[in-house]
Amino acid sequence: MDIRSYNRDAWNREVESSNRWTQPVDSETIAKARRGEFGILLTENISVPQRWFPPLKNADVLCLASGGGQQGPIFAALGANVTVYDNSPAQLKQDQLVAEREALSLKIVEGDAADLSAFANESFDLIFNPVSTVFMQDVRKVWRECFRVLRHGGILLTGSMNPIHYIFDLYKMDEGALEVAHSIPYSDVTSLTKEDLDEYLAKGLPLEFGHSLTDLLGGQCAAGFVITDLYEDVMSDSPLAKYHPNYIATRAIKL
């Protein structure tokens, strides 16, 4: 199965259905960013600490798998040189919409986060990667490519799903019940029964992968990064949130 093509089409459909993460920021948000006032999400609720960012004026920023007209336009309004890179053309159109509406300069590139061959070595000062590696089969390839295109001293900010989210029966989670059903690493393609997978595909939802902490955190270290900070966040409508965070946000540096 061509996961990348399937998820590209699935996220195009998410734009049509107005998924929260496909809705562009408004003009007031851009006006505030131009005044230096901003908050940006790597996960669902908690804004990234200001101390995590390098100086953004004239910084070269790659918004990785970050289409949707949300983070990229804010960075551009803050004075950064922004490239938005995403697998979904419809998501990228949301960034283009905001750029045209607000007279912002944005570079838009369609592609796979595990293949950044469109960019030369050491092209960026900051990579901003909100929760999206759940839609990618091999997260270690993503970290290696991030390391390659970052300059020395560059920063990788990423949001990930805590793998504990995927040990439960996802259908029963939707009903508010927590029942352990899966091992980690998890894959919609191989962990679900054929009947459940067929139902999932019929709905056209993006396919997800629950990566291990060894691959999410250890994989960044193996690629050469040093993780300098992290925080956790919850998925507001998840029954797990009552007991354990669903997300992990990390700050890593290429020394």
C-alpha contacts under 8 A as a table, 3 or more apart, distances in Angstrom:
res1	aa1	res2	aa2	distance
2	D	5	S	5.57
2	D	6	Y	6.22
3	I	6	Y	5.10
3	I	7	N	5.99
3	I	207	L	7.52
4	R	7	N	5.28
4	R	8	R	6.03
4	R	87	N	7.55
4	R	112	D	7.32
4	R	136	M	7.80
5	S	8	R	5.04
5	S	9	D	6.36
6	Y	9	D	5.35
6	Y	10	A	6.14
6	Y	206	P	7.46
6	Y	207	L	7.98
7	N	10	A	4.73
7	N	11	W	5.98
7	N	87	N	7.96
7	N	135	F	7.30
7	N	205	L	7.99
7	N	206	P	5.12
7	N	207	L	6.44
8	R	11	W	5.35
8	R	12	N	6.26
8	R	87	N	5.58
8	R	88	S	4.83
8	R	89	P	7.70
9	D	12	N	4.99
9	D	13	R	6.38
9	D	88	S	7.15
10	A	13	R	5.13
10	A	14	E	6.36
10	A	204	G	5.79
10	A	205	L	5.72
10	A	206	P	5.17
11	W	14	E	4.71
11	W	15	V	6.39
11	W	88	S	6.05
11	W	90	A	7.61
11	W	91	Q	7.39
11	W	205	L	7.99
11	W	206	P	6.62
12	N	15	V	5.29
12	N	16	E	6.69
12	N	88	S	5.95
12	N	89	P	6.97
12	N	90	A	5.11
12	N	91	Q	6.76
13	R	16	E	4.98
13	R	17	S	6.33
13	R	204	G	7.90
14	E	17	S	5.06
14	E	18	S	6.17
14	E	19	N	5.40
14	E	22	T	7.18
15	V	18	S	5.06
15	V	19	N	6.07
15	V	22	T	5.39
15	V	23	Q	7.73
15	V	90	A	6.49
15	V	91	Q	6.62
16	E	19	N	7.91
18	S	21	W	8.00
18	S	22	T	6.15
18	S	23	Q	6.45
19	N	22	T	5.41
19	N	23	Q	6.96
20	R	23	Q	5.73
21	W	68	G	6.24
21	W	70	Q	7.90
22	T	67	G	7.52
22	T	68	G	4.32
22	T	69	G	7.04
22	T	70	Q	7.91
22	T	91	Q	6.35
22	T	94	Q	7.26
23	Q	68	G	6.08
23	Q	69	G	6.69
23	Q	70	Q	7.24
23	Q	94	Q	7.43
24	P	68	G	5.95
24	P	69	G	4.21
24	P	70	Q	5.21
24	P	94	Q	6.08
24	P	95	D	7.13
24	P	98	V	6.82
25	V	29	T	6.32
25	V	30	I	7.42
25	V	69	G	6.26
25	V	70	Q	5.26
25	V	73	P	7.99
25	V	98	V	7.50
26	D	29	T	5.53
26	D	30	I	6.78
27	S	30	I	5.13
27	S	31	A	6.14
27	S	102	E	7.18
28	E	31	A	5.00
28	E	32	K	6.21
29	T	32	K	5.22
29	T	33	A	6.28
29	T	38	F	7.49
29	T	74	I	7.58
30	I	33	A	5.02
30	I	34	R	6.27
30	I	73	P	7.30
30	I	74	I	6.00
30	I	77	A	6.14
30	I	102	E	7.63
31	A	34	R	5.18
31	A	35	R	6.64
31	A	77	A	7.81
32	K	35	R	5.08
32	K	36	G	6.41
32	K	37	E	5.00
32	K	38	F	6.49
33	A	36	G	4.79
33	A	37	E	4.81
33	A	38	F	5.16
33	A	74	I	6.05
33	A	75	F	7.87
33	A	77	A	5.60
33	A	78	L	5.55
34	R	37	E	7.26
34	R	77	A	5.09
34	R	78	L	5.45
34	R	79	G	7.79
35	R	78	L	7.80
36	G	78	L	6.28
38	F	74	I	7.48
39	G	47	S	5.50
39	G	48	V	6.91
40	I	47	S	5.25
40	I	48	V	5.87
40	I	71	Q	6.41
41	L	44	E	6.54
41	L	45	N	6.93
41	L	46	I	6.42
41	L	47	S	4.82
41	L	48	V	5.92
41	L	71	Q	7.72
41	L	130	P	7.07
42	L	46	I	7.83
42	L	47	S	7.15
42	L	48	V	6.60
42	L	128	F	7.89
42	L	129	N	6.92
42	L	130	P	4.20
42	L	131	V	6.29
42	L	157	L	7.70
42	L	158	T	6.37
42	L	159	G	4.97
42	L	249	A	6.60
43	T	46	I	6.65
43	T	47	S	7.86
43	T	130	P	6.29
43	T	131	V	6.07
43	T	159	G	5.58
43	T	160	S	7.61
43	T	233	D	6.70
43	T	247	Y	6.55
43	T	248	I	7.66
43	T	249	A	6.88
44	E	233	D	7.04
44	E	234	V	7.07
44	E	235	M	6.43
44	E	236	S	7.85
45	N	233	D	6.82
45	N	234	V	7.39
46	I	233	D	6.63
48	V	52	W	7.07
49	P	52	W	5.58
49	P	53	F	7.74
50	Q	53	F	5.84
51	R	54	P	7.77
52	W	251	R	6.83
53	F	56	L	7.35
53	F	155	I	7.91
54	P	126	L	7.59
54	P	155	I	7.68
55	P	59	A	6.94
56	L	59	A	4.97
56	L	75	F	7.47
56	L	78	L	6.68
56	L	79	G	6.52
56	L	80	A	5.40
57	K	78	L	6.44
57	K	79	G	4.60
57	K	80	A	5.10
58	N	79	G	5.72
58	N	80	A	4.61
58	N	81	N	5.81
59	A	79	G	7.73
59	A	80	A	4.88
59	A	81	N	5.85
59	A	124	F	7.70
59	A	125	D	6.07
59	A	126	L	7.50
60	D	80	A	6.14
60	D	81	N	4.82
60	D	82	V	6.13
60	D	83	T	7.93
60	D	123	S	7.36
60	D	124	F	4.88
60	D	125	D	5.28
60	D	126	L	6.59
61	V	75	F	7.79
61	V	80	A	6.55
61	V	81	N	5.98
61	V	82	V	4.88
61	V	83	T	6.26
61	V	124	F	5.74
61	V	125	D	6.04
61	V	126	L	4.85
61	V	127	I	5.86
61	V	128	F	7.39
62	L	82	V	6.03
62	L	83	T	4.95
62	L	84	V	6.07
62	L	85	Y	7.12
62	L	124	F	6.54
62	L	126	L	6.27
62	L	127	I	4.75
62	L	128	F	6.23
63	C	66	S	5.23
63	C	67	G	7.66
63	C	71	Q	7.34
63	C	72	G	6.08
63	C	82	V	7.18
63	C	83	T	6.08
63	C	84	V	4.72
63	C	85	Y	6.03
63	C	127	I	5.93
63	C	128	F	4.86
63	C	129	N	6.16
64	L	67	G	7.90
64	L	84	V	6.38
64	L	85	Y	5.14
64	L	86	D	6.45
64	L	113	A	6.74
64	L	127	I	6.54
64	L	128	F	5.90
64	L	129	N	4.93
64	L	130	P	7.71
65	A	84	V	7.61
65	A	85	Y	5.63
65	A	86	D	4.33
65	A	87	N	6.71
65	A	113	A	6.41
65	A	129	N	6.30
65	A	130	P	7.37
65	A	132	S	6.31
66	S	70	Q	7.95
66	S	71	Q	7.00
66	S	72	G	7.38
66	S	84	V	6.49
66	S	85	Y	6.58
66	S	86	D	6.04
66	S	128	F	7.64
66	S	129	N	6.31
66	S	130	P	6.37
66	S	132	S	7.87
67	G	70	Q	7.28
67	G	71	Q	7.92
67	G	72	G	7.57
67	G	84	V	6.37
67	G	85	Y	6.84
67	G	86	D	5.54
67	G	88	S	7.51
67	G	91	Q	4.82
67	G	92	L	5.06
67	G	94	Q	7.13
67	G	95	D	6.41
68	G	91	Q	4.55
68	G	92	L	6.19
68	G	93	K	7.61
68	G	94	Q	5.06
68	G	95	D	5.84
69	G	72	G	6.50
69	G	73	P	6.35
69	G	91	Q	7.34
69	G	92	L	7.30
69	G	93	K	7.86
69	G	94	Q	4.65
69	G	95	D	3.77
69	G	96	Q	7.36
69	G	97	L	7.43
69	G	98	V	6.18
70	Q	73	P	6.21
70	Q	74	I	6.88
70	Q	95	D	7.23
71	Q	74	I	5.35
71	Q	75	F	6.44
72	G	75	F	5.27
72	G	76	A	6.28
72	G	82	V	6.46
72	G	83	T	7.46
72	G	84	V	6.21
72	G	95	D	7.04
72	G	106	L	7.64
73	P	76	A	4.97
73	P	77	A	6.10
73	P	95	D	6.75
73	P	98	V	6.73
73	P	99	A	6.58
73	P	104	L	7.12
73	P	106	L	7.40
74	I	77	A	5.05
74	I	78	L	6.29
75	F	78	L	5.02
75	F	79	G	6.64
75	F	80	A	5.59
75	F	81	N	7.90
75	F	82	V	6.81
76	A	79	G	5.19
76	A	80	A	4.93
76	A	81	N	6.28
76	A	82	V	5.88
76	A	104	L	6.43
76	A	105	S	6.67
76	A	106	L	6.90
77	A	80	A	7.28
77	A	104	L	6.83
81	N	105	S	7.65
81	N	106	L	7.32
82	V	105	S	7.58
82	V	106	L	5.46
82	V	107	K	6.23
83	T	106	L	6.03
83	T	107	K	4.56
83	T	108	I	5.88
83	T	109	V	7.19
84	V	92	L	7.42
84	V	95	D	7.82
84	V	106	L	7.23
84	V	107	K	6.17
84	V	108	I	5.06
84	V	109	V	6.17
85	Y	92	L	7.79
85	Y	108	I	6.27
85	Y	109	V	4.86
85	Y	110	E	5.62
85	Y	111	G	6.42
85	Y	113	A	7.72
86	D	89	P	7.44
86	D	91	Q	7.30
86	D	92	L	6.61
86	D	109	V	6.73
86	D	110	E	5.14
86	D	111	G	5.66
86	D	112	D	6.93
86	D	113	A	7.32
87	N	110	E	5.45
87	N	111	G	4.91
87	N	112	D	5.63
87	N	113	A	7.63
88	S	91	Q	5.21
88	S	92	L	6.40
88	S	110	E	6.89
89	P	92	L	5.04
89	P	93	K	6.22
89	P	110	E	6.57
90	A	93	K	5.05
90	A	94	Q	6.75
91	Q	94	Q	5.34
91	Q	95	D	7.08
92	L	95	D	5.23
92	L	96	Q	6.39
92	L	108	I	6.64
92	L	109	V	7.82
92	L	110	E	7.52
93	K	96	Q	4.87
93	K	97	L	6.01
94	Q	97	L	5.00
94	Q	98	V	6.49
95	D	98	V	5.27
95	D	99	A	6.15
95	D	106	L	7.94
95	D	108	I	7.87
96	Q	99	A	4.97
96	Q	100	E	6.13
96	Q	106	L	7.48
96	Q	108	I	7.47
97	L	100	E	5.36
97	L	101	R	6.09
98	V	101	R	4.97
98	V	102	E	5.88
98	V	104	L	7.64
99	A	102	E	5.38
99	A	103	A	5.51
99	A	104	L	4.49
99	A	105	S	6.34
99	A	106	L	6.46
100	E	103	A	5.15
100	E	104	L	6.57
101	R	104	L	7.91
111	G	115	D	7.32
111	G	116	L	7.67
112	D	115	D	5.33
112	D	116	L	7.17
113	A	116	L	6.33
113	A	142	V	5.85
114	A	138	D	7.51
114	A	139	V	7.45
114	A	141	K	5.20
114	A	142	V	4.33
114	A	143	W	7.98
114	A	145	E	6.54
115	D	118	A	7.94
115	D	141	K	7.80
115	D	142	V	7.37
115	D	145	E	6.77
116	L	119	F	5.80
116	L	145	E	6.11
116	L	146	C	7.86
116	L	149	V	7.73
117	S	120	A	7.02
119	F	123	S	6.71
119	F	149	V	6.73
120	A	123	S	5.84
120	A	149	V	6.29
121	N	148	R	5.42
121	N	149	V	4.51
121	N	150	L	7.07
121	N	151	R	7.75
122	E	148	R	6.26
122	E	149	V	4.34
122	E	150	L	4.54
122	E	151	R	4.14
122	E	152	H	7.38
123	S	149	V	5.25
123	S	150	L	5.86
123	S	151	R	6.30
124	F	127	I	7.08
124	F	149	V	6.20
124	F	150	L	4.84
124	F	151	R	5.81
124	F	154	G	7.06
125	D	150	L	5.97
125	D	151	R	5.80
125	D	153	G	7.50
125	D	154	G	4.57
125	D	155	I	6.43
126	L	150	L	7.01
126	L	154	G	5.61
126	L	155	I	4.87
126	L	156	L	5.97
126	L	157	L	7.68
127	I	146	C	7.35
127	I	150	L	7.49
127	I	155	I	6.33
127	I	156	L	4.84
127	I	157	L	6.16
128	F	156	L	6.28
128	F	157	L	5.03
128	F	158	T	6.18
129	N	132	S	7.17
129	N	156	L	7.61
129	N	157	L	5.96
129	N	158	T	4.50
129	N	159	G	6.39
130	P	157	L	7.80
130	P	158	T	5.47
130	P	159	G	4.78
130	P	160	S	7.51
131	V	134	V	7.07
131	V	158	T	6.88
131	V	159	G	4.44
131	V	160	S	5.03
131	V	161	M	6.92
132	S	135	F	5.76
132	S	136	M	7.45
132	S	159	G	7.54
132	S	160	S	7.16
133	T	136	M	5.04
133	T	137	Q	7.95
133	T	139	V	6.31
133	T	160	S	6.67
133	T	209	F	7.83
134	V	137	Q	7.81
134	V	160	S	7.22
134	V	161	M	6.83
134	V	208	E	5.13
134	V	209	F	4.86
134	V	210	G	6.12
134	V	211	H	7.35
135	F	206	P	7.06
135	F	207	L	6.03
135	F	208	E	4.72
135	F	209	F	5.97
136	M	139	V	6.30
136	M	208	E	7.27
136	M	209	F	6.62
137	Q	209	F	6.34
138	D	141	K	5.76
138	D	142	V	7.14
139	V	142	V	5.07
139	V	143	W	6.55
139	V	211	H	7.58
139	V	215	D	6.83
139	V	216	L	7.02
139	V	219	G	7.75
140	R	143	W	5.12
140	R	144	R	6.28
140	R	215	D	6.34
140	R	216	L	7.64
140	R	219	G	5.48
140	R	220	Q	7.36
140	R	223	A	7.67
141	K	144	R	5.15
141	K	145	E	6.21
142	V	145	E	5.25
142	V	146	C	6.14
143	W	146	C	5.00
143	W	147	F	6.16
143	W	219	G	6.81
143	W	220	Q	5.63
143	W	223	A	6.07
144	R	147	F	5.15
144	R	148	R	6.31
144	R	220	Q	7.76
144	R	223	A	5.10
145	E	148	R	5.06
145	E	149	V	6.37
146	C	149	V	5.47
146	C	150	L	6.17
146	C	156	L	7.52
147	F	150	L	5.42
147	F	223	A	6.53
147	F	224	G	6.93
147	F	225	F	7.15
147	F	254	K	6.79
148	R	151	R	7.93
150	L	154	G	5.45
150	L	155	I	7.41
150	L	254	K	7.20
151	R	154	G	5.05
151	R	254	K	7.25
152	H	254	K	5.38
152	H	255	L	5.50
153	G	253	I	6.15
153	G	254	K	5.18
153	G	255	L	5.14
154	G	253	I	5.75
154	G	254	K	5.43
154	G	255	L	7.60
155	I	251	R	7.00
155	I	252	A	5.72
155	I	253	I	4.54
155	I	254	K	6.43
156	L	250	T	7.98
156	L	251	R	5.92
156	L	252	A	5.10
156	L	253	I	6.15
156	L	254	K	8.00
157	L	249	A	7.33
157	L	250	T	5.82
157	L	251	R	4.79
157	L	252	A	6.49
158	T	249	A	5.69
158	T	250	T	5.54
158	T	251	R	6.84
159	G	247	Y	6.92
159	G	248	I	5.81
159	G	249	A	4.30
159	G	250	T	6.53
160	S	216	L	7.49
160	S	247	Y	5.64
160	S	248	I	5.23
160	S	249	A	6.21
161	M	165	H	7.05
161	M	210	G	7.23
161	M	246	N	5.92
161	M	247	Y	4.55
161	M	248	I	6.21
162	N	165	H	5.92
162	N	210	G	7.85
162	N	213	L	7.62
162	N	245	P	7.44
162	N	246	N	5.28
162	N	247	Y	5.04
162	N	248	I	5.98
163	P	166	Y	5.57
163	P	167	I	7.20
163	P	184	I	6.83
163	P	185	P	7.57
163	P	210	G	5.36
163	P	211	H	6.00
163	P	212	S	5.87
163	P	213	L	6.96
164	I	167	I	5.49
164	I	168	F	7.78
164	I	246	N	7.42
165	H	168	F	6.61
165	H	210	G	7.84
165	H	240	L	7.34
165	H	246	N	5.96
166	Y	169	D	7.63
166	Y	170	L	7.30
166	Y	182	H	6.81
166	Y	183	S	7.84
166	Y	184	I	7.37
166	Y	186	Y	6.45
166	Y	210	G	5.85
167	I	180	V	5.53
167	I	181	A	5.81
167	I	182	H	4.47
167	I	183	S	5.71
167	I	184	I	6.79
167	I	186	Y	7.66
168	F	172	K	7.95
168	F	173	M	7.07
168	F	178	L	5.99
168	F	179	E	5.20
168	F	180	V	4.27
168	F	181	A	5.10
168	F	182	H	6.13
169	D	172	K	5.44
169	D	173	M	6.21
169	D	178	L	7.06
169	D	179	E	5.70
169	D	180	V	6.18
169	D	181	A	5.21
169	D	182	H	7.09
170	L	173	M	4.88
170	L	174	D	6.42
171	Y	174	D	5.27
171	Y	175	E	6.91
172	K	175	E	5.00
172	K	176	G	6.43
172	K	177	A	5.23
172	K	178	L	6.73
172	K	179	E	7.15
173	M	176	G	4.87
173	M	177	A	4.91
173	M	178	L	5.68
173	M	179	E	7.71
173	M	238	S	7.15
173	M	239	P	6.66
174	D	177	A	7.39
174	D	238	S	7.64
176	G	238	S	7.45
176	G	239	P	5.47
177	A	239	P	6.96
178	L	239	P	7.17
178	L	240	L	7.23
182	H	186	Y	6.91
182	H	191	S	6.81
183	S	186	Y	6.21
184	I	210	G	6.64
184	I	211	H	6.82
184	I	212	S	6.07
185	P	209	F	7.44
185	P	210	G	5.46
185	P	211	H	5.00
185	P	212	S	5.40
186	Y	190	T	7.73
186	Y	191	S	6.12
186	Y	209	F	5.49
186	Y	210	G	4.49
186	Y	211	H	6.52
187	S	190	T	5.38
187	S	191	S	5.28
187	S	192	L	7.58
187	S	207	L	8.00
187	S	208	E	6.23
187	S	209	F	4.49
187	S	210	G	6.23
188	D	191	S	5.51
188	D	192	L	5.58
188	D	197	L	6.91
188	D	207	L	5.99
188	D	208	E	5.71
188	D	209	F	6.41
189	V	192	L	6.45
189	V	197	L	6.81
189	V	207	L	7.46
190	T	193	T	7.71
192	L	195	E	7.95
192	L	196	D	5.90
192	L	197	L	5.69
193	T	196	D	5.20
193	T	197	L	6.04
194	K	197	L	5.08
194	K	198	D	6.00
195	E	198	D	5.19
195	E	199	E	6.28
196	D	199	E	5.08
196	D	200	Y	6.10
197	L	200	Y	4.90
197	L	201	L	6.07
198	D	201	L	5.14
198	D	202	A	6.06
199	E	202	A	5.05
199	E	203	K	6.49
200	Y	203	K	5.32
200	Y	204	G	6.68
200	Y	205	L	6.42
201	L	204	G	4.96
201	L	205	L	6.40
211	H	215	D	6.28
211	H	216	L	6.44
212	S	215	D	5.27
212	S	216	L	6.16
213	L	216	L	4.82
213	L	217	L	5.46
213	L	218	G	6.75
214	T	217	L	5.70
214	T	218	G	4.55
214	T	219	G	6.28
215	D	218	G	5.35
215	D	219	G	4.40
215	D	220	Q	7.52
216	L	219	G	5.48
216	L	220	Q	6.62
217	L	220	Q	5.35
217	L	221	C	6.65
218	G	221	C	5.05
218	G	222	A	6.03
219	G	222	A	4.93
219	G	223	A	6.16
220	Q	223	A	5.17
220	Q	224	G	6.64
220	Q	225	F	5.49
220	Q	226	V	7.59
220	Q	227	I	7.71
220	Q	252	A	7.83
221	C	224	G	5.16
221	C	225	F	4.77
221	C	226	V	5.90
221	C	227	I	7.19
222	A	225	F	7.18
224	G	254	K	6.78
225	F	252	A	5.82
225	F	253	I	5.48
225	F	254	K	5.08
225	F	255	L	7.22
226	V	252	A	5.29
226	V	253	I	5.35
226	V	254	K	6.64
226	V	255	L	7.39
227	I	230	L	7.91
227	I	250	T	6.88
227	I	251	R	5.77
227	I	252	A	4.06
227	I	253	I	6.46
228	T	250	T	7.72
228	T	251	R	5.71
228	T	252	A	5.54
228	T	253	I	7.14
229	D	250	T	5.88
229	D	251	R	5.24
229	D	252	A	7.28
230	L	248	I	6.91
230	L	249	A	5.37
230	L	250	T	4.31
230	L	251	R	6.13
231	Y	248	I	5.91
231	Y	249	A	5.37
231	Y	250	T	6.77
232	E	245	P	5.99
232	E	246	N	7.44
232	E	247	Y	5.45
232	E	248	I	4.55
232	E	249	A	6.15
233	D	245	P	5.35
233	D	246	N	6.17
233	D	247	Y	4.98
233	D	248	I	6.45
233	D	249	A	7.86
234	V	238	S	7.90
234	V	241	A	5.40
234	V	244	H	7.60
234	V	245	P	4.63
234	V	246	N	4.83
234	V	247	Y	5.98
235	M	238	S	5.45
235	M	241	A	6.18
235	M	245	P	7.45
235	M	246	N	5.78
235	M	247	Y	7.38
236	S	241	A	6.74
237	D	241	A	7.74
238	S	241	A	5.54
239	P	242	K	6.02
239	P	243	Y	7.95
240	L	243	Y	5.50
240	L	244	H	5.84
240	L	245	P	7.29
240	L	246	N	7.21
241	A	244	H	5.27
241	A	245	P	5.56
241	A	246	N	6.55
245	P	248	I	7.83
